[in-house]
Structures are given as C-alpha cells and as structure tokens.
Amino acid sequence: MSPRKTAREAPPLRAAVGAWEEAPIAPAGVDTEKPSAARVYDWYLGGTHHWAVDREFGRRVEKLWPLIRPISRQNRAFMNRVVSAAMDAGIRQFVDLGSGVPTAGNVHEIVRERLPAGERASVVYVDYEPVAAAHSRLILEREGASSWAGLVERDIRRPEEIFTDDLTRELIDWSRPVCLLMITVMHFIGPSDEPDELMATYRSRLAPGSWLALTHGTCRDDAPPDRAAEVRRFIEAYQDTSNPAWLRSAEELLPWFGGWPLLPPGMTSLPDWRPETPPTPIDTETRPFAWCAVARRPGL
Ligand SMILES: C[S@@+](CC[C@H](N)C(=O)[O-])C[C@H]1O[C@@H](n2cnc3c(N)ncnc32)[C@H](O)[C@@H]1O
C-alpha cells in the first residue's frame, strides 16, 4: 500500500488532453493507459472519471454479466437515499468503506446538498486502491471540500489503522453517531478475512444512534437460471484474481448487524429500500442479485 497522503497533500494537477466530458483531469502519476477497476465502476455509474481504456474493459465485463451496470446504479441510488435519510435523522458524520472514485452523486455531494446552513458535517472515504485514492483526493481538492471530507488510503480489513489514521481522527468523533457505509465492498472480504469478526469490530466502534448500511451481492433461489449462471460465471472469473468476490445469503448477512434493529423496510432488494421513483422492468431482473439493509445502534 502506498503511504497515505491527506487531501491537503494532494498531488499537483495536470490537465488531460481533450475536453472535460471526453477526458477528465487526471492526478499526476496515475496511469490512464491501463484500466482501473475504480474508474470502470465510475463508468458503470455514469460518472466522469474514466478513460477509453476503462470503458473498453467495462464493456467486456458487461458481456459477462449484463446486469452489472444497472445493479451498480441501484447501489449508488440506495446509498444516496441512506445518506439523505441519515442527514434527515440528524447524523452529520459519514464513513464510506470501499468508496471508489467519489463521483456521480457521492456521499459528500449529498451531505453538502442537504446540510442546513450554519451546520458542520464530515465525510471520510476509505479505499485501498491507489488510483481510487488519487482521484478522490483530486476531486475533493478541486471541489474545495478538503476541510471537511477526506480520503483515507487504507485496507478495510485492518479497521484499527482506519480508526487511528490522522485524517479519521481529525474528521470523525466516534463518541457521536456516525453513518458507516459498506456499499458493494464486503463481497471482496472472503472467509479467511473473518468477516463476522470484522463487522463486530466496526459495530463496537459505533456510538448509540449510529447507522450501519450494507449492500451485498447474492444469488437468490428465485433468480432465473440463465441469469443465475451469468452471475456465477462472473464471480468465478474473479476467483483467481487479486479481487476474488463472494456472494452471500440473507441468513449469512443478518448476523453482521449484531441484533441491532433494521430500519424499515428491513433487509430487502436495492430498488425496494424506500424507493423514490416507480419500479421499472429492470428492477425485476436485478432483485435476486443484491441485498441491502440499514441498522441503527440502539441506546440513544
Ligand atoms: C465496487 S466498488 C464500490 C464503490 C462504492 N462503494 C459504490 O458502491 O459506488 C468497490 C471498492 O472497494 C474497494 N475495496 C475493495 N476491497 C477493499 C479493501 N479491503 N479495503 C479498502 N477498499 C477496498 C475497491 O478498491 C473499490 O474501489
């Protein structure tokens, strides 16, 4: 892992060739000739931080699993609704584990939009991919958000390093409620990384009134066989890479909330958690492949 740099130590900018829509500004030293998983994901989301090589790679992955793009967008929409609801509930601190490139409606954007005048909020993004970290710092710096939002370049499997990181200590007061987001990241944590213990460590850090939000890939029994085969092929293709992924059932995920009450409507499919728009045909296709839920630590 490369050494952490705070947003204030962000690398100098260099303008990439072409118009902003065609080629965004890249942080110095970041390779835009090779695809980056974080930028490919940004392309699925409709963000602006991807290059031709990322889009080409993304299209190849889409051939393997055509639902990846709608599910990515539903994940992002769920996260947006959770952050909005947490803001409405008075939470002002957000920690986003496995944050990727923070474009296309990310946490700090929602927080900034909904923050009442005169109030303060803070956001810590956590990602271990140097490319995601570099783009994140650049975006936060460019948007003038570095004083209240930052990127901690750490591995979520080592929570103590995140808790004791200088930037986390500067921005997050764990004695007050925090909204901890784990969106499309825990499926990268395999059994050998002891996810149950990891979740317990994160829960133990959260003060009463905190929220814990999770989305996770699955393959439910009601999935059409051809779609189920696609997702299983997709997961298998990643097993021998540096980013193997795991699908989990609701029964495996529910204990991760440690018995804290789930906010209504409980554990459900992405389009069904407090939807703000009418259902669409793609919702029927994606429902069997992801779970989401938000728990609130009781006691406040
Ligand atoms: C699929 S993206 C999700 C991005 C964002 N949470 C969202 O839903 O839009 C997963 C991100 O998690 C990061 N990630 C995976 N494993 C991680 C780990 N052990 N520690 C930190 N970040 C991790 C990857 O680098 C990637 O940027």
The ligand as a Tripos MOL2 file, in Angstrom:
@<TRIPOS>MOLECULE
LIG
   27    29     1     0     0
SMALL
NO_CHARGES

@<TRIPOS>ATOM
      1 C1        -17.4080   -1.9280   -6.4520 C.3       1 LIG1
      2 S1        -16.5190   -0.5630   -5.8060 S.3       1 LIG1
      3 C2        -17.7900    0.2340   -4.8590 C.3       1 LIG1
      4 C3        -17.6390    1.7200   -4.7500 C.3       1 LIG1
      5 C4        -18.7150    2.4090   -3.9310 C.3       1 LIG1
      6 N1        -18.8120    1.8850   -2.5780 N.3       1 LIG1
      7 C5        -20.0560    2.2850   -4.6000 C.2       1 LIG1
      8 O1        -20.8510    1.4320   -4.2260 O.co2     1 LIG1
      9 O2        -20.3040    3.0290   -5.5400 O.co2     1 LIG1
     10 C6        -15.5740   -1.3630   -4.5210 C.3       1 LIG1
     11 C7        -14.4640   -0.5200   -3.9750 C.3       1 LIG1
     12 O3        -13.9960   -1.1560   -2.7760 O.3       1 LIG1
     13 C8        -12.5980   -1.0690   -2.7330 C.3       1 LIG1
     14 N2        -12.0990   -2.1570   -1.8810 N.ar      1 LIG1
     15 C9        -12.2080   -3.4900   -2.0780 C.ar      1 LIG1
     16 N3        -11.6260   -4.1630   -1.0700 N.ar      1 LIG1
     17 C10       -11.1350   -3.2350   -0.2200 C.ar      1 LIG1
     18 C11       -10.4020   -3.3070    0.9910 C.ar      1 LIG1
     19 N4        -10.0630   -4.4850    1.5360 N.pl3     1 LIG1
     20 N5        -10.0380   -2.1570    1.6020 N.ar      1 LIG1
     21 C12       -10.3580   -0.9520    1.0500 C.ar      1 LIG1
     22 N6        -11.0570   -0.8230   -0.1080 N.ar      1 LIG1
     23 C13       -11.4380   -1.9470   -0.7370 C.ar      1 LIG1
     24 C14       -12.1480   -1.1730   -4.1880 C.3       1 LIG1
     25 O4        -10.8700   -0.6000   -4.3770 O.3       1 LIG1
     26 C15       -13.2610   -0.4010   -4.8980 C.3       1 LIG1
     27 O5        -12.9270    0.9450   -5.0900 O.3       1 LIG1
@<TRIPOS>BOND
     1     1     2 1
     2     2     3 1
     3     2    10 1
     4     3     4 1
     5     4     5 1
     6     5     6 1
     7     5     7 1
     8     7     8 2
     9     7     9 1
    10    10    11 1
    11    11    12 1
    12    11    26 1
    13    12    13 1
    14    13    14 1
    15    13    24 1
    16    14    15 ar
    17    14    23 ar
    18    15    16 ar
    19    16    17 ar
    20    17    18 ar
    21    17    23 ar
    22    18    19 1
    23    18    20 ar
    24    20    21 ar
    25    21    22 ar
    26    22    23 ar
    27    24    25 1
    28    24    26 1
    29    26    27 1
@<TRIPOS>SUBSTRUCTURE
     1 LIG1         1 GROUP 0 **** ****
